[in-house]
Amino acid sequence: MTRKLLSLLFALGLVAAACGGSDDDASGEGESASGDAAACAAGQTDGDLAFFNWAEYIDPELLTAFEAEFGVTVTQDTYDSNEAMQPIISAGGSGYDLIVPSDYMVSILIESGDIAEIQKDAIPNLSNLSDEFASGLPFDPDATYSVPYQWGTTGLGINTAVVGDVPETWGLIFDPALADQFGGQITLLNDPRETMGAALKYLGYSLNTTSESELEEAKALVAEATTRLAAYESDQYDELLGTGETVIAHGYSGNFLVQFDEADNPDDFTYFVPQEGGTRWVDNMAVVADAPHPCTAHTFINFLLDAENGAALTNWNYYASPNAASEPFIDPEVLEDPIVYPQDQSKLEFISDTGDFEINFTDAFIEAKG
């Protein structure tokens, strides 16, 4: 199986799409004369799409298909953490239309007024979402500001040919007795909430703690682990593991599975969420509050929520889909893989917005890295 083998045929006919305002309108792109966001209808576009997304998170063929169907161009830039994306959006005037923030970051962006309310009438494919993801998520209970994109877990990728049969524990990074023998061959995510969260879970604490003493313990663990790391890496950690430059890597489930599938020796690798527990996350599509082309952004969201397009996304990146209508089109090997769709989620936590305590996570992480 390979993520390049998609189960759909993309429509390549150009569609002449109506829009609330053209690029040349005196009222501005995607805005009414009063300056309020213009109402968007299903299928409308109001210019090209500027997409700000995680790296290696969407099949380029999906972008090409959207361009062909709607007669627009998609420009995609990427980031490697929510904390790298957020200040760019919060500064205003970024020029981006659509972003993909994780759960807790949605809460932060809502509070700061940096994302717009979703115009649900412009996204009829919202009905394809499973009940679990259609509403009731803790970071946006009424699904007012965000639409689920993909979900997965964060854990450890292991080169078993080198590491051997080891316990499934965060101790492979934080316990010197287990980790020192792999010094210089380990990576941790360059992400304050994920990496401090991993240390907190190893210590038996919630990754959403607001205890300064618990966070200090986690900071000390991460600082000590820094001495045996090859790098803090959120972009190429899976490639480093696959090429043998590292043997233990902290990262996201789907990225590892894609890398293992493309390796010459896939049986030499495994992924697991350590026994102490870890992160379950939901990444979401959100329209930037000052998006130049909000109607195009809504049309793209609707495009990705199409049943076959949603399946193509999962078949390519090996992350679980929130789109119930996509399941008949998802490759059986992916749909039945317990790494992609974990059955036991009892030890998994969503990362939550801790309010004013968020700066403590960032500061602790910076200090631990040295």
Sine and cosine of phi, psi and omega as CSV:
sin_phi,cos_phi,sin_psi,cos_psi,sin_omega,cos_omega
0.00,0.00,0.61,-0.79,0.07,-1.00
-0.61,-0.79,0.55,-0.83,-0.01,-1.00
-0.90,0.43,-0.26,0.97,-0.01,-1.00
-0.98,0.21,-0.26,0.97,-0.02,-1.00
-1.00,-0.05,0.99,-0.13,-0.05,-1.00
-1.00,-0.07,0.51,-0.86,-0.09,-1.00
-1.00,-0.10,0.19,0.98,-0.01,-1.00
-0.85,-0.53,0.36,-0.93,0.16,-0.99
-0.96,-0.27,0.84,-0.55,-0.05,-1.00
-0.99,0.12,0.70,-0.71,0.10,-1.00
-0.96,0.28,0.79,-0.61,-0.08,-1.00
-0.95,-0.32,0.04,1.00,0.03,-1.00
-0.96,0.30,0.69,-0.72,0.03,-1.00
-0.96,0.27,0.65,-0.76,0.03,-1.00
-0.92,-0.39,0.79,-0.61,0.06,-1.00
-0.99,0.15,0.96,-0.28,-0.12,-0.99
-0.98,-0.18,0.73,-0.69,0.08,-1.00
-0.97,0.25,0.39,-0.92,0.00,-1.00
-0.57,-0.82,0.35,-0.94,-0.04,-1.00
-0.94,0.35,-0.38,0.93,0.03,-1.00
-0.18,-0.98,0.62,-0.78,0.01,-1.00
-1.00,0.06,0.14,-0.99,0.00,-1.00
-0.88,0.48,-0.38,0.93,-0.08,-1.00
-0.99,-0.14,0.00,1.00,-0.03,-1.00
-0.91,0.42,0.62,-0.78,0.02,-1.00
-0.92,0.40,-0.40,0.92,-0.01,-1.00
-0.97,0.24,-0.19,0.98,0.03,-1.00
0.99,-0.13,0.36,-0.93,-0.04,-1.00
-0.94,0.33,0.86,-0.51,0.10,-1.00
0.94,0.33,0.23,0.97,0.01,-1.00
-0.79,-0.61,0.46,-0.89,0.13,-0.99
-0.99,0.11,0.13,-0.99,-0.02,-1.00
-0.88,0.47,-0.42,0.91,-0.01,-1.00
-0.99,0.16,-0.15,0.99,0.00,-1.00
1.00,-0.09,-0.12,0.99,0.05,-1.00
-0.98,0.20,0.41,-0.91,0.02,-1.00
-0.88,0.48,0.74,-0.67,0.01,-1.00
-0.95,0.30,0.53,-0.85,0.09,-1.00
-0.94,0.34,0.67,-0.74,0.00,-1.00
-0.93,-0.37,0.62,-0.78,0.09,-1.00
-0.97,-0.24,0.32,-0.95,0.01,-1.00
-0.84,0.55,0.76,-0.65,0.05,-1.00
1.00,0.06,-0.04,1.00,0.00,-1.00
-0.97,0.23,0.55,-0.84,0.17,-0.99
-0.77,-0.64,0.50,-0.87,0.04,-1.00
-0.72,-0.70,0.54,0.84,0.03,-1.00
0.70,-0.71,-0.04,-1.00,0.02,-1.00
-0.95,0.33,0.34,-0.94,-0.05,-1.00
-0.98,-0.19,0.81,-0.58,0.14,-0.99
-0.97,-0.24,0.94,-0.34,-0.18,-0.98
-0.94,-0.35,0.80,-0.60,0.02,-1.00
-0.90,-0.43,0.93,-0.36,-0.24,-0.97
-0.67,-0.74,0.26,-0.97,0.17,-0.99
-0.91,0.41,0.46,-0.89,0.01,-1.00
-0.92,0.39,0.60,-0.80,0.11,-0.99
0.81,0.58,0.73,0.69,-0.13,-0.99
-0.87,-0.49,-0.05,1.00,0.03,-1.00
-0.55,-0.84,0.64,-0.77,0.05,-1.00
-0.90,0.43,0.83,-0.55,0.05,-1.00
-0.83,0.56,-0.44,0.90,0.02,-1.00
-0.92,0.40,-0.49,0.87,0.08,-1.00
-0.92,0.39,-0.64,0.77,0.04,-1.00
-0.91,0.42,-0.67,0.74,0.02,-1.00
-0.89,0.46,-0.65,0.76,0.00,-1.00
-0.91,0.42,-0.64,0.77,0.04,-1.00
-0.90,0.43,-0.69,0.73,0.03,-1.00
-0.85,0.52,-0.70,0.71,-0.04,-1.00
-0.93,0.38,-0.64,0.76,-0.06,-1.00
-0.94,0.33,-0.59,0.81,-0.13,-0.99
-0.93,-0.37,0.01,1.00,0.10,-1.00
0.92,0.39,0.56,0.83,0.04,-1.00
-0.81,-0.59,0.16,-0.99,0.08,-1.00
-0.94,-0.34,0.64,-0.77,0.08,-1.00
-0.95,-0.32,0.83,-0.55,0.14,-0.99
-0.95,-0.32,0.83,-0.56,-0.04,-1.00
-0.89,-0.45,0.81,-0.58,0.21,-0.98
-0.94,-0.35,0.36,-0.93,-0.09,-1.00
-0.79,-0.62,0.35,-0.94,0.06,-1.00
-0.69,-0.73,0.26,-0.97,-0.06,-1.00
-0.91,-0.42,0.04,1.00,0.10,-0.99
-0.33,-0.94,0.40,-0.92,0.08,-1.00
-0.86,0.50,-0.58,0.81,-0.05,-1.00
-0.95,0.32,-0.39,0.92,0.10,-1.00
-0.98,0.20,-0.56,0.83,-0.02,-1.00
-0.97,0.22,-0.68,0.74,-0.21,-0.98
-0.85,0.53,-0.73,0.68,-0.02,-1.00
-0.91,0.41,-0.48,0.88,0.04,-1.00
-0.91,0.41,-0.68,0.73,0.01,-1.00
-0.95,0.31,-0.68,0.74,-0.07,-1.00
-0.93,0.36,-0.40,0.92,0.03,-1.00
-0.93,0.36,-0.34,0.94,-0.01,-1.00
0.99,0.15,0.40,-0.92,0.04,-1.00
0.92,0.40,0.44,0.90,-0.04,-1.00
-0.94,0.35,-0.44,0.90,-0.08,-1.00
1.00,0.07,-0.06,1.00,0.00,-1.00
-1.00,0.09,0.55,-0.83,0.04,-1.00
-0.99,-0.16,-0.65,0.76,-0.16,-0.99
-0.70,-0.71,0.71,-0.71,0.03,-1.00
-0.78,-0.62,0.19,-0.98,-0.05,-1.00
-0.77,-0.63,0.95,0.30,0.00,-1.00
-0.98,0.19,0.50,-0.86,0.10,-0.99
-0.98,0.20,0.20,-0.98,-0.11,-0.99
-0.66,0.75,-0.91,0.42,-0.08,-1.00
-0.89,0.45,-0.51,0.86,0.00,-1.00
-0.95,0.33,-0.47,0.88,0.11,-0.99
-0.85,0.52,-0.72,0.70,0.01,-1.00
-0.85,0.53,-0.69,0.73,-0.02,-1.00
-0.91,0.42,-0.69,0.72,-0.02,-1.00
-0.93,0.36,-0.54,0.84,0.09,-1.00
-0.90,0.44,-0.75,0.66,-0.06,-1.00
-0.88,0.47,-0.58,0.82,-0.03,-1.00
-1.00,0.04,-0.02,1.00,0.04,-1.00
0.96,0.29,0.44,0.90,-0.11,-0.99
-1.00,-0.07,-0.14,0.99,0.08,-1.00
-0.80,-0.60,0.50,-0.86,-0.09,-1.00
-1.00,-0.01,0.38,-0.93,0.14,-0.99
-0.90,0.43,0.62,-0.78,0.03,-1.00
-0.96,0.29,0.75,-0.66,0.08,-1.00
-1.00,0.03,1.00,-0.05,-0.19,-0.98
-0.91,0.41,-0.47,0.88,0.04,-1.00
-0.90,0.43,-0.39,0.92,0.01,-1.00
-0.99,0.10,-0.06,1.00,-0.07,-1.00
-0.77,-0.64,0.95,0.30,-0.01,-1.00
-0.88,0.48,-0.41,0.91,0.00,-1.00
-0.97,0.25,0.03,1.00,0.16,-0.99
-0.82,0.57,-0.47,0.88,0.01,-1.00
-0.91,0.42,-0.24,0.97,0.02,-1.00
-0.98,0.19,-0.29,0.96,-0.01,-1.00
-0.91,0.41,0.59,-0.81,0.11,-0.99
-0.93,0.37,0.37,-0.93,-0.04,-1.00
-0.84,0.54,-0.59,0.81,-0.03,-1.00
-0.87,0.49,-0.51,0.86,-0.09,-1.00
-0.95,-0.31,-0.14,0.99,-0.03,-1.00
-0.95,0.30,-0.52,0.86,0.04,-1.00
-0.23,-0.97,0.21,-0.98,0.07,-1.00
1.00,0.00,0.01,1.00,0.06,-1.00
-0.95,0.33,0.64,-0.77,-0.20,-0.98
-0.89,0.45,-0.45,0.89,-0.08,-1.00
-1.00,0.07,-0.25,0.97,0.00,-1.00
-0.35,-0.93,0.95,0.31,-0.22,-0.97
-0.82,0.57,-0.59,0.81,-0.03,-1.00
-0.99,-0.14,0.19,0.98,-0.01,-1.00
0.79,0.61,0.69,0.72,-0.06,-1.00
-0.99,0.15,-0.54,0.84,-0.16,-0.99
-0.87,-0.49,-0.11,0.99,-0.14,-0.99
-0.54,-0.84,0.40,-0.92,0.04,-1.00
-0.76,-0.65,0.83,-0.55,-0.03,-1.00
-0.84,0.55,0.64,-0.77,-0.05,-1.00
-0.95,-0.31,-0.88,0.48,0.06,-1.00
-0.48,-0.88,0.26,-0.97,0.11,-0.99
-0.63,-0.77,0.33,-0.94,-0.03,-1.00
-0.10,-0.99,-0.33,-0.95,-0.02,-1.00
-0.77,-0.64,0.26,-0.97,0.10,-1.00
-0.88,-0.48,0.75,-0.66,-0.03,-1.00
-0.35,-0.94,-0.60,-0.80,-0.08,-1.00
-0.85,-0.52,0.74,-0.68,0.20,-0.98
-0.99,-0.14,0.69,-0.73,-0.14,-0.99
-0.76,-0.64,0.70,-0.71,0.20,-0.98
-1.00,0.03,0.99,-0.11,-0.09,-1.00
-0.94,0.34,-0.38,0.93,0.03,-1.00
-0.90,0.43,-0.47,0.88,0.02,-1.00
-0.99,-0.17,-0.73,0.68,-0.12,-0.99
-0.98,0.22,-0.53,0.85,0.00,-1.00
0.99,0.11,-0.34,-0.94,-0.02,-1.00
-1.00,0.06,0.97,-0.26,-0.10,-1.00
-0.84,-0.54,0.38,-0.93,0.06,-1.00
-0.92,0.40,0.53,-0.85,-0.02,-1.00
-1.00,0.08,0.99,0.13,-0.12,-0.99
-0.62,-0.78,0.50,-0.87,0.15,-0.99
-0.91,0.42,-0.21,0.98,0.07,-1.00
-0.87,0.49,-0.33,0.94,0.07,-1.00
-0.89,0.45,-0.28,0.96,0.11,-0.99
-0.94,-0.34,-0.64,0.77,-0.20,-0.98
-0.98,-0.22,-0.22,0.97,0.01,-1.00
-0.99,-0.17,0.92,-0.39,-0.03,-1.00
-0.82,0.57,-0.56,0.83,-0.03,-1.00
-0.89,0.46,-0.51,0.86,0.03,-1.00
-1.00,-0.09,-0.58,0.82,-0.22,-0.97
-1.00,-0.09,-0.44,0.90,-0.12,-0.99
-0.87,0.49,-0.54,0.84,-0.03,-1.00
-0.93,0.38,-0.24,0.97,0.00,-1.00
-0.93,-0.37,0.40,0.92,0.00,-1.00
-0.81,0.58,0.70,-0.71,-0.03,-1.00
0.99,0.17,0.03,1.00,-0.03,-1.00
-0.81,-0.59,0.42,0.91,-0.05,-1.00
-0.81,-0.58,0.61,-0.79,0.14,-0.99
-0.82,-0.57,0.55,-0.84,0.15,-0.99
-0.88,-0.47,0.50,-0.86,0.05,-1.00
-0.88,0.47,0.63,-0.78,0.06,-1.00
-1.00,0.07,0.91,0.42,-0.18,-0.98
-0.52,-0.85,0.89,-0.45,-0.12,-0.99
-0.88,0.47,-0.69,0.73,-0.05,-1.00
-0.96,0.29,-0.64,0.77,0.00,-1.00
-0.93,0.37,-0.71,0.71,-0.10,-0.99
-0.98,0.22,-0.68,0.73,0.10,-0.99
-0.90,0.43,-0.56,0.83,0.04,-1.00
-0.91,0.43,-0.62,0.78,0.04,-1.00
-0.88,0.47,-0.69,0.72,0.03,-1.00
-0.91,0.41,-0.64,0.77,0.03,-1.00
-0.89,0.45,-0.67,0.74,0.03,-1.00
-0.90,0.43,-0.64,0.77,0.04,-1.00
-0.87,0.50,-0.58,0.81,0.00,-1.00
-0.99,0.17,-0.12,0.99,0.00,-1.00
1.00,-0.01,0.25,0.97,-0.03,-1.00
-0.97,-0.26,0.25,-0.97,0.11,-0.99
-0.95,0.30,0.59,-0.80,0.06,-1.00
-0.96,0.26,-0.04,1.00,0.08,-1.00
-0.94,-0.33,0.40,0.91,-0.02,-1.00
-0.84,0.54,0.52,-0.86,0.19,-0.98
-0.86,-0.51,0.40,0.92,0.06,-1.00
-1.00,0.00,0.86,-0.51,0.01,-1.00
-0.90,0.44,-0.59,0.80,-0.02,-1.00
-0.93,0.36,-0.64,0.77,0.04,-1.00
-0.91,0.42,-0.65,0.76,0.03,-1.00
-0.91,0.41,-0.57,0.82,0.06,-1.00
-0.90,0.44,-0.65,0.76,0.06,-1.00
-0.88,0.48,-0.70,0.72,0.00,-1.00
-0.90,0.43,-0.65,0.76,0.02,-1.00
-0.87,0.50,-0.67,0.74,0.02,-1.00
-0.89,0.46,-0.63,0.78,0.03,-1.00
-0.90,0.44,-0.72,0.69,-0.02,-1.00
-0.91,0.42,-0.64,0.77,0.02,-1.00
-0.88,0.48,-0.68,0.74,0.01,-1.00
-0.93,0.38,-0.61,0.79,0.01,-1.00
-0.92,0.38,-0.45,0.89,-0.01,-1.00
-0.82,0.57,-0.53,0.85,-0.06,-1.00
-0.93,0.37,-0.31,0.95,-0.02,-1.00
-0.93,-0.37,0.16,0.99,-0.03,-1.00
-1.00,0.07,0.52,-0.85,0.23,-0.97
-0.98,0.20,-0.59,0.81,-0.04,-1.00
-0.11,-0.99,0.36,-0.93,0.36,-0.93
-1.00,0.00,0.89,-0.46,-0.20,-0.98
-0.57,-0.82,0.84,-0.54,0.01,-1.00
-0.91,-0.42,0.00,1.00,-0.07,-1.00
-0.93,-0.36,-0.78,0.63,-0.13,-0.99
-0.92,-0.38,0.33,0.94,-0.03,-1.00
-0.86,0.51,-0.59,0.81,-0.03,-1.00
-0.95,0.31,-0.63,0.78,0.05,-1.00
-0.91,0.41,-0.65,0.76,0.03,-1.00
-0.87,0.49,-0.63,0.77,0.05,-1.00
-0.93,0.37,-0.70,0.71,-0.05,-1.00
-0.91,0.42,-0.51,0.86,-0.02,-1.00
-1.00,-0.01,0.00,1.00,0.06,-1.00
1.00,0.05,0.06,1.00,0.04,-1.00
-0.95,0.32,-0.44,0.90,0.13,-0.99
-0.75,-0.66,0.21,-0.98,0.01,-1.00
-0.81,-0.59,-0.25,0.97,0.07,-1.00
-0.70,-0.71,0.78,-0.63,-0.04,-1.00
-0.65,-0.76,0.68,-0.73,0.09,-1.00
-1.00,-0.01,0.80,-0.61,-0.03,-1.00
-0.03,-1.00,-0.27,-0.96,-0.17,-0.99
-0.98,-0.19,0.63,-0.77,-0.17,-0.99
-0.78,0.63,-0.81,0.59,-0.09,-1.00
-0.90,0.43,-0.64,0.77,0.02,-1.00
-0.85,0.53,-0.67,0.74,0.03,-1.00
-0.91,0.42,-0.70,0.71,-0.05,-1.00
-0.89,0.46,-0.64,0.77,0.07,-1.00
-0.88,0.48,-0.71,0.70,-0.01,-1.00
-0.89,0.45,-0.69,0.73,0.00,-1.00
-0.89,0.45,-0.65,0.76,-0.02,-1.00
-0.89,0.45,-0.53,0.85,-0.05,-1.00
-1.00,-0.02,-0.10,1.00,-0.03,-1.00
-0.96,0.26,0.42,-0.91,0.07,-1.00
-0.93,0.37,-0.44,0.90,-0.09,-1.00
-0.75,-0.66,0.91,0.41,-0.10,-1.00
-0.85,0.52,-0.44,0.90,-0.02,-1.00
-0.95,0.32,-0.16,0.99,0.01,-1.00
-1.00,0.09,0.02,1.00,-0.09,-1.00
-0.79,-0.62,0.47,-0.88,0.11,-0.99
-0.54,-0.84,0.29,-0.96,0.06,-1.00
-0.72,-0.69,0.60,-0.80,0.11,-0.99
-0.42,-0.91,0.41,-0.91,0.24,-0.97
-1.00,0.03,0.84,-0.54,-0.06,-1.00
-0.83,0.55,0.40,-0.92,-0.11,-0.99
-0.88,0.48,-0.39,0.92,0.03,-1.00
-0.97,0.26,-0.22,0.97,0.00,-1.00
0.96,-0.29,0.10,-1.00,-0.05,-1.00
-0.20,-0.98,-0.38,-0.92,-0.10,-0.99
-0.99,-0.12,0.75,-0.66,0.31,-0.95
-0.95,-0.31,0.78,-0.63,-0.08,-1.00
-0.79,-0.61,0.39,-0.92,0.14,-0.99
-0.80,-0.60,0.86,-0.50,0.13,-0.99
-1.00,-0.03,0.53,-0.85,-0.19,-0.98
-0.71,-0.71,0.45,-0.89,0.14,-0.99
-1.00,-0.05,0.73,-0.68,0.01,-1.00
-0.64,-0.77,0.63,-0.77,0.01,-1.00
-1.00,0.01,0.80,-0.60,-0.03,-1.00
-0.90,0.43,0.64,-0.77,-0.10,-1.00
-0.84,0.54,-0.61,0.80,0.01,-1.00
-0.95,-0.31,0.56,0.83,0.00,-1.00
-0.84,0.54,0.76,-0.66,0.07,-1.00
-0.91,0.41,-0.46,0.89,-0.13,-0.99
-0.71,-0.70,0.92,0.39,-0.07,-1.00
-0.91,0.42,-0.53,0.85,-0.01,-1.00
-0.93,0.36,-0.65,0.76,0.07,-1.00
-0.89,0.47,-0.62,0.78,0.03,-1.00
-0.88,0.47,-0.70,0.71,0.02,-1.00
-0.91,0.42,-0.62,0.78,0.02,-1.00
-0.91,0.41,-0.59,0.81,0.04,-1.00
-0.93,0.38,-0.65,0.76,0.07,-1.00
-0.85,0.53,-0.73,0.69,0.00,-1.00
-0.88,0.47,-0.62,0.78,0.03,-1.00
-0.87,0.49,-0.70,0.71,-0.02,-1.00
-0.95,0.30,-0.37,0.93,0.04,-1.00
-1.00,0.07,-0.04,1.00,0.19,-0.98
-0.85,0.53,0.61,-0.79,-0.10,-0.99
-0.84,0.54,-0.74,0.67,-0.06,-1.00
-0.97,0.26,-0.58,0.81,0.05,-1.00
-0.93,0.38,-0.62,0.79,0.07,-1.00
-0.89,0.46,-0.62,0.79,0.06,-1.00
-0.92,0.40,-0.65,0.76,0.01,-1.00
-0.87,0.49,-0.61,0.79,0.03,-1.00
-0.88,0.47,-0.74,0.68,0.01,-1.00
-0.93,0.37,-0.64,0.77,0.02,-1.00
-0.90,0.43,-0.40,0.91,-0.01,-1.00
-1.00,0.02,-0.70,0.72,-0.11,-0.99
-0.97,-0.26,-0.04,1.00,0.08,-1.00
0.88,0.48,0.49,0.87,0.16,-0.99
-0.96,-0.27,0.48,-0.88,-0.05,-1.00
-0.93,0.37,0.59,-0.81,-0.04,-1.00
-0.99,-0.12,0.67,-0.75,0.15,-0.99
-0.99,0.13,0.01,1.00,-0.14,-0.99
-1.00,-0.07,0.98,-0.21,-0.04,-1.00
-0.89,0.45,-0.56,0.83,-0.02,-1.00
-0.93,0.37,-0.30,0.95,-0.02,-1.00
-0.98,0.19,-0.37,0.93,-0.19,-0.98
-0.83,0.56,-0.64,0.77,0.03,-1.00
-0.89,0.45,-0.29,0.96,-0.06,-1.00
-0.97,-0.26,-0.05,1.00,0.02,-1.00
-0.99,0.14,0.69,-0.72,0.02,-1.00
-0.80,0.60,0.75,-0.66,-0.03,-1.00
-0.82,0.58,-0.59,0.80,-0.01,-1.00
-0.89,0.45,-0.52,0.85,0.03,-1.00
-0.98,0.18,-0.73,0.69,-0.06,-1.00
-0.89,0.45,-0.51,0.86,-0.05,-1.00
-0.99,-0.14,0.06,1.00,-0.02,-1.00
-0.99,0.15,0.87,-0.50,-0.04,-1.00
-0.93,0.37,-0.26,0.97,0.11,-0.99
-0.96,0.28,-0.64,0.77,0.01,-1.00
-0.96,0.29,-0.72,0.69,-0.02,-1.00
-0.87,-0.50,0.98,0.19,-0.05,-1.00
-0.91,0.41,0.71,-0.70,0.00,-1.00
-0.99,0.15,-0.66,0.75,-0.01,-1.00
-1.00,-0.09,0.94,-0.33,-0.01,-1.00
-0.92,-0.39,0.31,0.95,-0.14,-0.99
-0.92,0.40,-0.44,0.90,-0.03,-1.00
-0.97,-0.25,0.21,0.98,0.00,-1.00
-0.99,-0.16,0.57,-0.82,0.05,-1.00
-0.79,-0.62,0.58,-0.82,0.28,-0.96
-0.96,0.27,0.60,-0.80,0.22,-0.98
-0.97,0.25,0.79,-0.61,-0.02,-1.00
-0.94,-0.33,0.44,-0.90,0.11,-0.99
-0.93,0.36,0.87,-0.49,-0.01,-1.00
-0.99,-0.13,0.28,0.96,0.08,-1.00
0.92,0.38,-0.74,-0.67,-0.05,-1.00
-0.89,0.45,-0.31,0.95,-0.02,-1.00
-0.97,0.25,-0.23,0.97,-0.02,-1.00
-0.81,0.58,-0.62,0.79,-0.03,-1.00
-0.90,0.43,-0.45,0.89,0.04,-1.00
-0.91,0.41,-0.64,0.77,0.05,-1.00
-0.89,0.46,-0.71,0.70,-0.02,-1.00
-0.90,0.44,-0.71,0.71,-0.01,-1.00
-0.90,0.43,-0.69,0.73,-0.01,-1.00
-0.88,0.47,-0.65,0.76,-0.01,-1.00
-0.91,0.42,-0.71,0.71,0.01,-1.00
-0.88,0.48,-0.69,0.72,0.00,-1.00
-0.92,0.40,-0.63,0.78,-0.01,-1.00
-0.92,0.40,-0.57,0.82,0.01,-1.00
-0.94,0.35,-0.46,0.89,0.04,-1.00
0.97,0.26,0.00,0.00,0.00,0.00
